[in-house]
Amino acid sequence: MNEKISIISMHDVPTIPRRVVTGHKNGVATIIQDELVRNVTTHESGFVISDVWATDAMPAKLDKSAVIADSLFPVLQKNGTLFRYVHIPPDSVVKQHFPSRPDAPHPLMHKTETLDYIIILSGEVYLMMEDTETLLKPGDIVIQSATNHAWSNRTNTPCIQLAILLDASE
């Protein structure tokens, strides 16, 4: 898929929270970073994505984030994790940029080899599967097990979700 992604300033997306990272300095627990997330990307269709933190080993290395791909669809390192903020625009906007597919109920149907923990923060979105769907609202939690799926926002306002993805590839 040919993606057109651009970097946007934090002033354009005020809903992305700051990131506070803890660690140790001279053997004492401390705050190492306290800043707005800098890697925020937006897709021309209105998706705003920030991969807030990533790891590339299990057990996780605690001293730094792994390389982050900043892509529309998540990319994880082998044995890695990804903490992702996703702003899902209304389908009326998305479908202007992605053509319908006869083999899928939604143009952005996809599958990742991950176990995902997803929390809906605001707005509403349908989780679409191959044979069913369900409406998710703020506070709802999804445990997604490497399934083919899409997110369908049938409202006029964005949906915000946080997702923690764990590598589940063999």
Secondary structure as GFF3:
##gff-version 3
##sequence-region A 1 170
A	DSSP	beta_strand	5	7	.	.	.	ID=ss1
A	DSSP	three_ten_helix	10	12	.	.	.	ID=ss2
A	DSSP	beta_strand	18	25	.	.	.	ID=ss3
A	DSSP	beta_strand	28	36	.	.	.	ID=ss4
A	DSSP	beta_strand	41	43	.	.	.	ID=ss5
A	DSSP	beta_strand	48	55	.	.	.	ID=ss6
A	DSSP	beta_strand	81	88	.	.	.	ID=ss7
A	DSSP	alpha_helix	91	97	.	.	.	ID=ss8
A	DSSP	beta_strand	114	122	.	.	.	ID=ss9
A	DSSP	beta_strand	125	128	.	.	.	ID=ss10
A	DSSP	beta_strand	133	136	.	.	.	ID=ss11
A	DSSP	beta_strand	141	145	.	.	.	ID=ss12
A	DSSP	beta_strand	150	152	.	.	.	ID=ss13
A	DSSP	beta_strand	159	167	.	.	.	ID=ss14
###
